[in-house]
């Protein structure tokens, strides 16, 4: 059985949602979604957490505690390098993303090899973090969330499998629909004009706009 299927089997046996299961082992819901879909490598540390919290379920399901296939999926070298740089900086994915002007989902997707790292992003990273040792690697720092990341991460894969929608400017800056809604607040309609760097909103007879970046 594939590692992702094993994680899903364990979670299903608990009756927990992805969010609740993720909270129980201290990671993001999006990480559980990636594990179950086979798009994210399950680290030894995370597997140890699952075994510790759900040992009785493993025994009941007849799942061995040691599964060599868990780490068989290698990440692209550039994904590993990005992860090393961020870990050396001591920042969470959200903090690191904010420091170089991209969304958290971009960093998350790049670190698991689902998205290539553009020349623009590399340029920002090299400018912001020129002195970090790229050889100091901590494979597990990316799975541990900020405290507010234990909620549904709508920028990554949720239980529904809905893809993330990222709006990008001509110079590589990014924003999600959810971030735009947060900027605008309550509104009946929102019209996004990247060329104007603005989101125009309608609220009853009122209209207005907010800058995207």
C-alpha positions in Angstrom: 0.0 0.0 0.0 1.3 3.5 -0.9 2.3 5.7 2.1 -0.4 8.2 1.3 -3.0 5.5 1.3 -1.7 4.3 4.7 -2.1 7.8 6.2 -5.6 8.1 4.8 -6.5 4.7 6.1 -5.3 5.6 9.6 -7.2 8.9 9.5 -10.3 7.3 8.2 -10.2 4.8 11.1 -10.2 7.7 13.6 -13.2 9.3 12.0 -11.4 12.6 11.9 -11.4 15.3 9.2 -8.1 16.2 7.6 -8.0 19.4 9.7 -8.6 17.6 13.0 -6.1 14.9 12.2 -3.5 17.5 11.2 -4.1 19.4 14.5 -3.6 16.2 16.5 0.0 15.7 15.1 0.9 19.4 14.9 0.9 20.0 11.1 -1.2 21.9 8.5 -4.3 20.4 7.0 -2.7 21.0 3.6 0.2 18.7 4.5 -2.3 15.9 5.3 -3.9 16.5 1.9 -0.6 16.3 0.2 0.4 13.1 2.0 -2.9 11.4 1.2 -2.6 12.4 -2.5 1.0 11.2 -2.7 2.3 14.6 -3.7 4.3 15.2 -0.5 7.0 13.0 1.0 6.2 11.9 4.6 9.2 12.6 6.8 10.5 10.3 9.5 9.5 12.9 12.2 5.9 13.2 11.0 5.6 9.4 10.8 6.9 9.1 14.3 4.2 11.6 15.5 1.5 9.5 13.7 2.8 6.3 15.3 2.9 8.0 18.8 -0.6 9.4 18.6 -2.3 6.6 16.7 -0.4 3.5 17.8 -3.6 1.6 18.8 -5.1 2.3 15.3 -1.9 1.0 13.6 -2.2 -2.2 15.6 -5.9 -2.6 14.9 -5.3 -2.0 11.2 -2.3 -4.3 11.0 0.0 -1.5 9.8 3.7 -2.1 10.5 5.5 0.7 12.3 8.4 0.8 9.9 7.5 1.5 6.2 10.6 2.0 4.0 8.5 3.4 1.2 7.6 6.5 3.2 10.7 8.4 2.1 11.1 7.0 -1.4 9.9 10.1 -3.2 12.8 12.4 -3.8 12.4 16.2 -4.1 13.9 18.2 -6.9 17.3 19.7 -5.9 16.0 23.3 -6.2 13.2 22.4 -3.8 15.6 21.0 -1.3 17.8 24.1 -1.6 14.9 26.4 -1.0 13.9 24.5 2.0 17.5 24.6 3.4 17.6 28.4 2.9 14.3 28.9 4.7 15.2 26.6 7.5 18.6 28.4 8.0 16.7 31.7 8.2 14.6 30.3 11.1 11.3 31.4 9.5 8.0 29.7 8.9 6.8 29.3 5.3 4.4 32.3 5.9 7.1 34.5 7.3 9.6 33.6 4.6 7.0 34.2 1.8 6.2 37.6 3.2 9.9 38.5 3.4 10.3 38.0 -0.4 6.8 39.2 -1.4 5.1 36.0 -2.5 2.3 33.9 -1.1 2.8 31.2 1.4 1.3 28.7 -1.1 4.1 29.5 -3.5 6.8 28.6 -1.0 4.8 25.5 0.1 4.4 24.3 -3.5 8.0 25.0 -4.4 9.3 23.2 -1.4 7.5 20.0 -2.3 8.4 20.2 -6.0 4.8 21.0 -7.3 5.9 24.4 -8.6 9.1 25.5 -10.3 11.1 28.4 -8.8 11.2 31.3 -11.2 14.3 33.4 -11.8 12.5 36.3 -10.2 11.9 34.4 -7.0 15.5 33.2 -6.9 16.7 36.7 -7.4 14.6 37.9 -4.4 15.9 35.1 -2.2 19.5 35.7 -3.1 19.1 39.4 -2.4 17.3 38.9 0.9 19.4 35.9 2.1 22.8 36.1 0.5 24.8 34.7 3.4 22.8 31.6 4.4 24.6 28.3 4.3 22.6 26.2 1.8 24.0 23.0 3.1 22.4 23.1 6.5 19.3 21.1 6.0 16.4 20.4 8.3 13.9 18.3 6.3 11.1 18.7 8.8 10.9 22.4 9.4 8.4 22.9 6.6 5.7 20.6 7.9 5.4 22.5 11.2 2.8 25.3 11.0 2.5 28.7 12.4 -0.2 28.7 15.1 -2.7 30.2 12.7 -2.0 27.7 10.0 -3.8 24.8 11.7 -7.0 26.1 10.1 -8.0 25.2 6.6 -5.2 26.3 4.3 -7.2 27.5 1.3 -4.0 28.2 -0.7 -3.0 24.6 -0.8 -4.8 21.3 -1.2 -7.9 21.0 1.0 -10.1 17.9 1.4 -12.0 18.8 -1.7 -8.9 18.8 -3.8 -9.8 22.3 -5.1 -6.7 23.8 -6.8 -5.2 27.0 -5.4 -5.9 30.2 -7.4 -3.0 32.7 -7.4 -3.3 36.1 -9.0 0.1 37.3 -10.2 1.3 40.8 -11.2 3.6 41.4 -14.1 6.6 41.7 -11.8 5.9 38.4 -9.9 4.0 39.7 -6.9 1.2 37.4 -5.8 -2.1 37.5 -4.0 -5.0 35.0 -3.5 -8.7 35.7 -3.9 -9.1 35.1 -0.1 -6.5 37.8 0.6 -8.4 40.2 -1.7 -11.6 39.5 0.1 -9.9 40.2 3.4 -8.6 43.5 2.1 -12.0 44.6 0.7 -14.2 43.3 3.5 -18.0 42.8 3.0 -19.0 43.3 -0.6 -21.5 42.1 -3.2 -19.1 42.0 -6.1 -15.3 42.5 -6.5 -13.7 43.2 -9.8 -10.0 42.6 -10.0 -7.8 44.6 -12.4 -4.2 43.6 -12.2 -3.2 46.2 -14.7 -4.6 48.9 -12.3 -3.2 47.2 -9.2 -6.7 47.4 -7.8 -9.8 45.5 -6.7 -13.0 47.4 -7.3 -15.8 46.6 -5.0 -19.6 47.1 -5.0 -21.6 47.2 -1.7 -25.2 48.2 -2.3 -25.0 51.7 -3.9 -21.5 52.2 -2.6 -18.4 51.5 -4.7 -14.7 51.8 -4.0 -11.3 50.2 -4.6 -8.3 48.9 -2.7 -4.8 48.3 -3.9 -3.8 44.7 -4.5 -0.1 45.2 -3.5 
